[in-house]
Structures are given as C-alpha cells and as structure tokens.
Amino acid sequence: NWCFPPGRRVQSSKLVPTPPRLLTEEEYRLQGEVETRKALTELRSFCQSPEFSAWSAVSRIQSPKRFADFVGGASHVTPNEVSVHEREFGLESLFIDEQLFEEEDDEEEEEEEEEDS
C-alpha cells in the first residue's frame, strides 16, 4: 500500500467491472441439456427419498403411472412430445421462420419499388 498514492487507490476502485462473456448458441444448448439432466436426477433422487410423500403426490397428478416410470428411470418426455417439440423449435421450424422472413423482406422490397415508381 505504501507504493500507491491515495488517489491511485480511489481511481482503481471506480473501475467498471467487465460484463460477463455471452454464451454461444451451442454453449447455451449444451448448458441447458447438462442442467436439465442434473435437475431431473435430483428430482428422481428426492422422489425416492423417505422425506417424499408418494401418496400425496400421486393423488394430485394426472398420470401416476407415468410419474412412477419417471421415478424408476424412464424419460420425462414421451416420443410424441419430442416430435411436437422438434416441429415447433427444431431445425424444421428455423427453416420455416427463415422462409417467412425472406417472403416478408421480398414483399417490403416490392412495396418500396412500387412507391418509388
């Protein structure tokens, strides 16, 4: 501390922290998968613990068999749910979105050309 003048210490304490680095799409997707798997494992573990009241949970859910299968290690989503998700959010939906945006851009360009004429 004796080698830094007092003004220097004040100046360095006012520096703005650097913002965190943003994740790439791939890193974001990967982190989502890892964290989801981790949370599902924790949920299964809790549901198998003596602290968990299975009867009260089963009495409140719509599909007790599906819940029991999940606790036993089955997937938390059905193949049909995966298919619907892929249609809505997968590569197919990105392609459709891209086509829609291209069509909108083309229409806007045509309108601008007509206005200029």
Phi, psi and omega in degrees: 000331185290340182271350177256126177295154183304321179298326181294319180295320179294316181299316183290334180283345180267001180296139180281134179293147180287140180293152180293153179289134179281148180282149172283168178301318180295316178297320179296313179298315181296316179298321178298316179295315181297312182293324178295313178302316180297315181294321178294322177296317178297320179295314177301315181299315179296319181294338178267354183279159179293340180289339185277130178269093184298318182298317181291325178291313182296326181289343183256353184257156183284327185232083182298325179296316179297320178297315179298320178297318178300312180298327178283353176119357180288167180295153179274353178232150178273161177303324178296318179296322178296316180298315179297318180297316180298320178297318185280323189236356184279194182298326180300317181291326178296320179295317179295316177302316180300316180296318180298315180295322178297318179297318179297317179298317179298317180297318179296319179296319179295319179297319179295321179295319179295320180294323180289335183284000000 
